[in-house]
Amino acid sequence: MEARPGGRRPPPGKQEYYPPGDSLYTVSNSIERNQSVDSEAAVLVGVELPRQTNHDDLLQELSGLVETAGAEIVGRLTQRRQTPDKTTYLGAGKVEDLKLIVQAADADVVIFDNDLSPAQTRNLEQTLGVKVLDRTEVILDIFSSRAQTHEARLAVELAQLEYSLPRLKRMWTHLSRMKMGVGMRGPGEKQLETDRRLVERRIRDLKRDLEKILKRKEREVAARSDRMTVSLVGYTNAGKSTLMNALTEAEVLAADKLFATLDTRPRRWQLPVWGPLLLSDTVGFIRDLPHRLIASFKATLEEARQAELLIHVADASNPAVLDQIAAVFEVLHELGIDEKEALLVLNKIDAVKDPLALEAIRNRYPRAVPVSAQTGAGIAKLADAVSQALSHDFLDLEIQLPVGDGRTLAYLAKHGEVLSRTFTEHRVTVHCRLSRKHLAPLADNRAIEVIERRVEASASDAEDSRLAEPRYDSAVEDVA
């Protein structure tokens, strides 16, 4: 069967060698493996297992992933099973049905919404005669095409190599059948050992390079410790970049596609009533996000790890929004930042078709803030909510101290947000925001006077973004 334009099947009987660093390799005499599915015809397959929670459209999310990767969907097949088949994941009858669909549609690739073992992939490819990929490989393909910075490219390459390492055996199936003398290893076995060593060496190099990047990123984030930091997290295509543009008037890429953002980009946000802070966007999460990707993108996610507040953006118009919210919490837990204070934002309310569905989400999460980053609805209320969340642990203070007390001035700059300093002949008054834990060490210094400022106006009531006139209150020690 002749491959359609864009297909990568070689003439029958052709065998080719590709170096280990190349993602393209021969599995058998008729199938070439390439993780990219751009311009290929794809048949989608999903197996619904009992533990799955979203049964509305089993292949909806996979369809979005495949279309983002550039493939054309020409067929679909689903099956309900209690457990996956150890040999082919699908049942034997469904495998035959799948083979007929592949032949009728002249498909180039079959893509599973599930993660396949190397043996399952090999068995399916031998039966179907076309390339078989799983969900993880498609995600890696998308990340590879989206990676723009050196850091992102290294992270994606590491994830790809760690995924491919246990699957190297498939590369040399055609050579492993060649018989050699007693005690002699065939060319496939020799090549497998060589490639494994090369891949393992490259993985070590990438981990070392990424560790250096992570340490540098930690220093960069620490250098901004005098600025309040808020980080946007959420499911992919939830509208995080659009919301960031609405809040900061930045011009970051905001596209209606999965994984449009792979790199963090801190921007200055003039939060009404609060003042300036740094807002960063992060890579989007997804259900069953490969663990290798999470580990590889630690440096990129350092902004979220060090942020004072996480803004969790969810797509309220997506029927699977509750499952997506749960998936994000799972990734945050894996990153070790699930205990960090987070504010849930229900975005895209302008696209919600069923008001009752939105009401059900708000009943589930009563403190969530509904907004539309596209139209601007709810943005003022979001600013209010962020200000309130940041105020839980931070105090708006005026600290009066001797003009020569440079140590305390440096301490305030390092651990708080200094908004202004007013000097007189012997004293300096510092207007700052400081957490309660960093305020405690100042209590023993009798030369320092601390006064808490309280803001009466809210962002929605203010006519502009200027600070409202504060009302001075008694010393913090008296109100604590």
FENZI-V111763 format. One record per helix or strand of 3 or more residues. SS is the DSSP state (h for helix, s for strand). FROM is the first residue (numbers start at 1). LEN is the number of residues. If there is no record, write none. Layout:
ss = (SS SS)
from = (FROM FROM)
len = (LEN LEN)
This chain:
ss = (s h s h s h s h h h h s h s s h h s h s h h h s h s s h s s h)
from = (41 60 72 92 109 118 131 135 150 168 187 229 240 267 275 291 302 309 321 342 349 355 379 394 406 417 427 436 449 471 476)
len = (8 10 9 14 4 11 3 12 16 9 37 7 9 5 6 6 5 7 15 6 3 10 13 9 10 7 9 7 6 5 4)
